[in-house]
Amino acid sequence: MAPSTGRKRGGCPHRYFALGEVIYEMATGQPPFSGKNRASLIAAILTAVPHSITQLQPMAPPALERVAQKMFGERSEERWQSAERSVQ
């Protein structure tokens, strides 16, 4: 769940946040955020910064790290607003 999902703003940048989570987990073998229950997981998403992909997997390309970090922007405005912008 993207931090901005509960704020009911237009657009769909929360999908890019979810894609960032998938990329992160595929690259590292672990989720970017964790918690013992839903409340602690949501708190982690809102406050924690995931460990660097390249720190956990040194062979991962730095570009992958930059993509995931961009997708994890706390505010939806910090994430890509369209798939077209993500490939530029």
Residue pairs with C-beta under 8 A, 6 or more apart in sequence:
1 14
1 17
1 42
1 45
2 13
2 14
2 17
2 18
2 45
2 76
2 79
3 17
3 45
3 46
3 74
3 75
4 13
4 14
4 17
4 74
4 75
4 76
5 14
7 76
9 76
11 76
11 81
13 73
13 76
13 77
13 79
13 80
13 81
14 76
16 71
16 79
16 80
16 86
17 71
17 72
17 73
17 79
19 71
20 32
20 67
20 68
20 69
20 70
20 71
20 72
21 31
21 32
21 33
21 71
23 64
23 67
23 68
23 71
24 31
24 32
24 50
24 53
24 68
24 72
25 31
25 32
27 53
27 56
27 57
27 60
27 64
27 68
28 51
28 53
28 56
28 57
28 60
30 56
32 50
32 51
32 68
32 72
33 41
33 44
33 45
33 48
33 50
34 41
34 44
35 41
35 42
35 43
35 44
46 74
50 68
50 72
52 65
53 60
53 64
53 65
53 68
54 60
54 62
54 64
54 65
67 86
70 78
70 79
70 80
70 86
71 79
71 80
72 79
73 79
80 86
